[in-house]
Amino acid sequence: MWSAQDVTRDQVRCQSKGLDMAAVAEKVAEAAARERETAEQLRRGGSFSEIQMDPERLAAIWGATHAEWRRVRALMAQAGWDAYEPVRDTEGSTWAREREERRDGALAARAAFEARRREEADELRAELWLSAAPSRLIRAVADRAGLMPAQVLAQLAERVVVGDDGTVSVPPFTPSR
């Protein structure tokens, strides 16, 4: 669900809190080394067996990590910060907020999908064969109401009342759109 940049920005934001310029410079150097190593291993077709991860994804994550640590270092240098504080990083805060909004949107979409699935499980789809006389009657009612015959039947079914003795009836109504 998350891109390499999303994963990296979140990790760097958490890991960098309170780090001074020297510690951030070490993180930049470490990320640069890991980026080179994974890129070389990927070119050689080497295995990443110690980590069960797609080699291209791992290389992309280290590349993004290196870029993000460089961004943090440049921001600290430009702003003259002694230590990195995520709340003062407006760009990083914007990315974090956007990531949370996408996450919330994805969770809401998933919940809506699950609700539709549960509702569909309760639905009944039926093919109905009527003899000529009731069929003509349903078609005539549908034509007068400007509906399809299936819509009239659905409205009939929605209004079904089952009595205490098990009798089934439909109170009078006028089909409508």
N, C-alpha and C positions, 0 to 999 in steps of 0.2 A: 504494500500500500504506500509506503514511504519511499521517496527517491533517496539516492545516496546523499544528496545535499541535505534533505530533511533530517535524516538520521544523524549526520555529522553535525549539523548546526545545533541540534538538541544536545548531543553528547558534549561538544565543545563548550556550549553555554553552561552546562552543569559542571564540567571539569575545570573550567577556567576561573570560576568565582574565587576572588581573593588572590589570584596568582599575580606575582610581580612580573616586570618585564623580562628578567632573567629566566624565570620559570616558563614563561610563554615562549621565549626564544628556544629553550630546550624542547618544548612541545613541537615547535615548528621544525626543528632539526630531526626529531624522532619521526614525525609524520613524513618528512621528505625522504628519509631513509626507507621507511615502510612503503611509501609510494614507489620508489625505485625498485625495491625488492619484489613487490607484487607484480609490477609491470614486467620486470625481467622474467620472473617465473611464468607469467602468462605468455610471454613471447616464446619461451622455451617449451611451453606445453607441460610445465611441471605440475605436480600434484599439490593440492592444498589439503592433504588428508588430515592434518592436525585440526583443521576447522572444516566442518561440513557446510561449506558455502560455495556458491557459484563463483568460480575464479574471476569472471568479468565483474561481478558485483563487488567482490572484495577489493579488486583493483580500483573500481570507481569510488568505493567508500574511502580508501586511503588517499586517492587524488583529491576528493572533496574535503577530507580532513586536513590535508596539507593546505589547501586553499583557505579554509576557514580559520586555521590557526594563523596564517599570514594576515588575514583580514583583521583578526583580533589584535595582533601585534601592531599593525599599521594604525588601527584606531587608537590604541593606547599611546603610541608615539605621537600621533597628531593631536590628541586631546591632552597629552601631558599627564596621563593617569599614573599613579604609583602602583595601583592594583586594579585588576579588571572587576567590574561590578556589572552583572548582566542587566540590571534595571536601568543603567545609564546608557546602555548600548541600544539606541533607538532602532537601528536596522535589525539587530538580532531580536529585539522585542517584537518588532513588526512581524518577522518571520515566525516567531513562536506563536503569536496570536493567530496568524493565518493558518498555521499547522493545526492549532486547536480547533479553529473554525472548520477546517476540512475534516478533521477527525469527528467533530460533533455532527457535521453533515452526513458523513459516511455512517455513523452510528444511527442517526435518525432515518436514513434511507434503508438501512438494514432492518430496523424495527418496523418500518412501514411495510417492507417486503414480507417480513414474518407475519405481520397482522393480516396482510392480504392472503397469505398462504393459509392461515388459520380460518379466515372467513371463507375462502374457496373450499376448504374441506367440509364446511357446513352447507355449501350450496348443493342443490340438486339439479342435475341436467337430465332431461328426459326427452325421449322422442315419443310423440303421442299420435296414435292413429285413431281418428274418429270416423264413425259411419257417416254416410252422406248427409242425413238430416241435421245432426249437431254441427257438422262441419260447415254446412251452408249458413247456419245460424251464427256461428262464431265469425265467419268471413263477413257477413252482413254487418254485424256489430263493429267489427274492426274497420270496415270501409266507412261507416258513418262517423266513427271517432277519429279517422285518419291514422289508424294504427295498423301494425302487422298482427295477424292472428295470434302469433306467439306472445305478443305483448298483452293482448286481451286475456289470454290464458294465464299469463303471469300475474296480472292484476286479480283475476279470479282466485288464484292460489294464495295470494297474499291476504285475501279477505276470508279465507276459510275459517269457520268456527266449528269446533268439535264439542258436542254436548256431553253432559255427564253420562248419558246412556250410550255414547259412542256414535251418535248420529252426526253426520257431516252436513253443513249447510253454508250458504253464502248469503249474507244480507244483501238486499237490493243496492245497487250502485250504478253509476254511469262511468264507463271507461273513459279515461282522459290521458292526455300526454303528460 
